[in-house]
Amino acid sequence: MAATPRFLTLADVAEVLNTSSAQVYALVRRGELPAIKIGGRGQWRVESTQLEDFIQRMYAETKTFVDEHPFVDAEDG
């Protein structure tokens, strides 16, 4: 099994999150997913540890949302 590279392209991140590169770019530009801009053409890179931190934050935010907005089955409510 190959080791995870330290830095990922936005396309790599999109594949991990199963979303589009445009969505990942939006997360980066909004500051929700920390990234660095490198090279003359300004290519974005996300450190793998930052991606893991982001995923954990999303789990925590989702848990808070679910706790504050309990699911009510239409048959029960």
C-alpha positions as CSV (number, residue, x, y, z in Angstrom):
1,M,0.0,0.0,0.0
2,A,1.4,3.4,-1.0
3,A,1.9,6.0,1.6
4,T,-0.4,9.0,1.4
5,P,1.4,12.0,-0.1
6,R,1.8,15.0,2.2
7,F,0.1,17.4,-0.3
8,L,-2.9,16.7,-2.5
9,T,-4.2,18.5,-5.5
10,L,-7.8,19.8,-5.5
11,A,-8.7,16.9,-7.8
12,D,-7.2,14.4,-5.3
13,V,-9.2,16.0,-2.5
14,A,-12.4,15.9,-4.7
15,E,-11.8,12.2,-5.2
16,V,-11.4,11.5,-1.5
17,L,-14.5,13.5,-0.7
18,N,-16.4,12.1,-3.7
19,T,-17.3,15.6,-4.9
20,S,-16.2,18.0,-7.7
21,S,-13.0,19.9,-7.9
22,A,-15.1,23.1,-8.2
23,Q,-16.7,22.3,-4.8
24,V,-13.2,21.7,-3.2
25,Y,-12.0,25.0,-4.8
26,A,-15.0,26.8,-3.2
27,L,-14.2,25.2,0.2
28,V,-10.6,26.5,-0.1
29,R,-11.6,30.0,-1.3
30,R,-14.1,30.3,1.6
31,G,-11.3,29.3,4.0
32,E,-13.1,26.2,5.2
33,L,-10.4,23.9,4.0
34,P,-6.9,25.3,4.5
35,A,-4.6,25.1,1.5
36,I,-1.5,26.6,0.0
37,K,-0.9,28.2,-3.4
38,I,2.3,27.2,-5.0
39,G,4.2,27.9,-8.3
40,G,4.0,30.6,-10.9
41,R,0.5,29.5,-12.0
42,G,-0.7,29.3,-8.4
43,Q,-1.7,25.7,-8.1
44,W,-3.5,24.8,-4.9
45,R,-2.4,22.1,-2.6
46,V,-4.1,20.7,0.5
47,E,-2.0,19.0,3.2
48,S,-3.3,15.6,3.9
49,T,-3.5,16.3,7.6
50,Q,-5.6,19.4,6.9
51,L,-8.0,17.3,4.9
52,E,-8.3,14.8,7.8
53,D,-8.9,17.7,10.2
54,F,-11.6,19.1,7.9
55,I,-13.3,15.7,7.7
56,Q,-13.3,15.4,11.5
57,R,-14.7,19.0,11.8
58,M,-17.5,18.1,9.3
59,Y,-18.3,15.0,11.4
60,A,-18.5,17.2,14.6
61,E,-20.7,19.8,12.8
62,T,-23.0,17.2,11.4
63,K,-23.4,15.6,14.9
64,T,-24.3,19.0,16.3
65,F,-26.8,19.6,13.5
66,V,-28.4,16.2,14.0
67,D,-28.5,16.7,17.8
68,E,-30.2,20.1,17.4
69,H,-32.5,18.9,14.6
70,P,-33.8,15.4,15.5
71,F,-35.3,13.4,12.7
72,V,-39.0,13.0,13.1
73,D,-40.6,10.1,11.1
74,A,-43.7,11.3,9.3
75,E,-45.6,8.4,10.9
76,D,-44.5,9.5,14.4
77,G,-45.1,13.2,14.0
